[in-house]
Amino acid sequence: MPELRHLRYFVAVAEELNFSRAARRLHMAQPPLSTAVRQLEQELGVELFVRTSREVTLTEAGDAFLTGARRTLEEAERAVTTARRAAAGELGRLNVAYSWSMRFETLPALGQAFRAQHPAVDLLAQELWNSRLTPALRSGSVDIAISLCPEVAPDLSYDAIRREPVVALLGASHPLADHRPLPLEALADESFVLFPREIAPRLHDSFVAIYRRAGL
């Protein structure tokens, strides 16, 4: 299999039909170029050029080889570009896990902004309870997780992207519905709906701590 540099040398000579001009184009001396082309011909077992003191022309085999050599170099360049774009995060797939509250505003806003900057990256999202986000990150099944009050682990890094206030959701007919603002203490005699602790321990405990600070 010919080396890519030999293909580049051959294409340059084939396009210039002059070893001196091809050498200048390749920023190299002519003798090493001539030697490399000879080595390529020996490897292929065919004559690629007809050389005379007056001109250099392609043989029939050289003309046929030129098409494939150009295609190979183009594909190699395309592969390099693709690899670099993938390494820079411009290609590929981003697996995102999110907790249920992120679906309403945070995730759509982040998704739109990400697609605007990285249109060639597939964005795949799946909803998970907070307790399952850390194992998913550790296993590599997701690349990033977005959560309200996530579980904290020393081997993971965290960044705050927004802050949300704690609010009370009351029915329109509730006696306290029109109070602005509403002290949490005013809800001391109310029943609270709270999710099971095992699905989001840290978030559950943060709510309970708020209630306790208010004396509930």
C-alpha positions in Angstrom: 0.0 0.0 0.0 1.6 3.3 -1.1 2.3 5.9 1.6 0.2 9.1 1.5 3.2 11.2 1.1 4.2 9.3 -2.1 0.7 9.8 -3.4 1.0 13.6 -2.8 4.4 13.5 -4.6 2.9 11.7 -7.5 -0.1 14.0 -7.8 2.1 17.1 -7.7 4.3 15.7 -10.5 1.3 14.6 -12.5 -0.3 18.0 -12.3 2.8 20.0 -13.0 4.4 17.5 -15.5 7.7 18.8 -14.3 9.8 17.5 -11.4 11.4 20.9 -10.7 8.1 22.7 -10.4 6.5 19.9 -8.4 9.5 20.0 -6.0 9.1 23.8 -5.5 5.3 23.2 -4.9 6.1 20.6 -2.3 8.9 22.7 -0.7 11.5 20.0 -1.2 14.5 19.3 -3.3 14.1 17.6 -6.7 16.3 14.5 -6.2 14.4 13.2 -3.2 11.2 13.7 -5.1 12.4 11.8 -8.1 13.6 9.0 -5.8 10.2 8.8 -4.1 8.3 8.6 -7.4 10.7 5.9 -8.6 10.0 4.0 -5.3 6.3 4.3 -5.9 6.6 2.9 -9.4 8.7 0.0 -8.1 6.1 -0.7 -5.4 3.3 -0.6 -8.0 5.2 -2.5 -10.6 4.2 0.0 -13.4 5.7 3.1 -15.0 3.7 6.1 -14.1 5.6 8.7 -16.2 7.4 8.8 -19.5 10.5 10.9 -18.9 12.6 12.5 -21.6 15.1 15.4 -21.5 12.3 17.7 -22.9 9.2 16.6 -21.1 7.4 14.5 -18.6 4.1 12.8 -19.5 1.8 10.4 -17.8 1.6 6.8 -19.0 -1.8 5.2 -19.4 -1.2 3.5 -16.0 -0.2 6.9 -14.5 -3.4 8.5 -15.8 -5.5 5.8 -14.3 -3.6 5.9 -11.0 -4.0 9.7 -10.8 -7.8 9.5 -10.3 -7.5 7.0 -7.5 -4.6 8.9 -5.9 -6.6 12.1 -5.8 -9.6 10.3 -4.3 -7.5 8.7 -1.6 -5.9 12.0 -0.6 -9.3 13.7 -0.5 -10.7 10.9 1.7 -7.7 11.1 4.0 -8.0 14.9 4.3 -11.7 14.4 5.0 -11.0 11.8 7.7 -8.5 14.2 9.3 -11.0 17.0 9.3 -13.7 14.8 10.7 -11.5 13.5 13.5 -10.4 17.1 14.4 -14.0 18.3 14.4 -15.1 15.3 16.6 -12.2 16.0 19.0 -13.3 19.7 19.2 -16.9 18.6 20.0 -18.3 19.7 16.6 -19.4 16.2 15.6 -20.8 13.1 17.2 -23.4 12.6 19.9 -24.0 14.1 23.3 -26.1 11.9 25.7 -27.9 14.1 28.2 -29.8 12.9 31.3 -32.1 15.2 33.1 -34.4 15.2 36.1 -38.1 15.8 35.5 -38.2 19.4 36.5 -35.6 20.3 33.8 -38.0 19.4 31.0 -40.2 22.5 31.2 -37.8 25.3 30.7 -34.1 24.6 31.4 -33.6 21.6 29.0 -35.4 23.2 26.0 -33.4 26.4 26.4 -30.1 24.6 26.7 -31.0 22.3 23.8 -31.8 25.2 21.5 -28.5 27.0 22.4 -26.5 23.9 21.9 -27.9 23.1 18.5 -27.3 26.6 17.3 -23.6 26.3 18.2 -23.1 22.6 17.3 -25.6 21.7 14.5 -23.7 18.6 13.5 -23.9 17.0 17.0 -26.8 14.7 17.8 -28.4 15.6 21.1 -30.0 12.6 22.8 -31.9 13.2 26.1 -33.4 10.8 28.6 -35.2 11.5 31.8 -33.9 9.9 35.0 -34.5 10.3 38.7 -31.8 12.1 40.6 -30.7 8.9 42.3 -29.9 7.3 38.9 -28.0 10.2 37.4 -24.7 9.5 39.2 -24.5 5.8 38.3 -25.4 6.7 34.7 -22.5 9.2 34.5 -20.1 6.8 36.1 -21.0 4.0 33.6 -20.6 6.4 30.7 -24.1 5.8 29.4 -24.6 9.6 29.6 -22.1 12.4 29.1 -23.8 15.1 31.2 -26.7 15.4 33.6 -28.9 18.3 34.4 -30.7 18.2 37.7 -32.3 20.3 40.4 -30.3 19.7 43.6 -28.3 16.7 42.2 -26.7 14.0 44.3 -23.1 15.0 45.1 -20.2 12.6 44.5 -16.5 13.4 44.9 -15.5 12.0 41.5 -17.9 14.2 39.6 -17.8 17.9 38.8 -20.7 20.3 39.1 -21.6 23.7 37.7 -24.6 25.8 38.6 -26.4 27.0 35.5 -29.4 28.7 37.1 -31.2 29.2 40.4 -34.9 28.8 41.1 -37.0 30.0 44.0 -39.0 27.7 46.2 -42.7 28.5 45.7 -46.0 27.2 47.2 -48.5 25.9 44.7 -52.1 26.4 46.0 -55.5 26.0 44.5 -57.2 29.2 43.4 -59.9 28.7 46.1 -57.4 28.3 48.9 -57.7 31.0 51.6 -54.0 31.9 51.2 -53.9 31.9 47.4 -54.0 35.7 47.2 -51.3 36.3 49.8 -48.2 38.0 48.3 -45.7 37.1 49.6 -46.7 34.0 51.5 -44.7 33.2 54.6 -43.9 29.5 54.8 -45.0 29.5 58.4 -48.6 30.3 57.2 -48.7 26.8 55.8 -48.0 25.1 59.1 -51.4 23.4 59.2 -51.4 22.3 55.6 -50.6 18.9 54.1 -47.6 18.8 51.7 -47.2 16.5 48.7 -43.6 15.3 48.6 -42.0 12.6 46.4 -40.3 9.5 48.0 -36.8 10.2 49.3 -35.2 7.3 47.5 -35.7 8.8 44.1 -33.9 12.1 44.9 -32.5 12.0 48.4 -30.7 15.4 48.4 -33.6 17.3 46.9 -36.0 15.6 49.3 -33.8 16.5 52.3 -33.4 20.1 51.1 -37.2 20.6 51.1 -37.5 19.0 54.6 -34.8 21.3 55.9 -36.7 24.3 54.6 -39.9 23.1 56.3 -38.0 22.5 59.6 -36.3 25.9 59.5 -39.8 27.4 59.3 -40.9 25.4 62.3 -43.3 23.1 60.3 
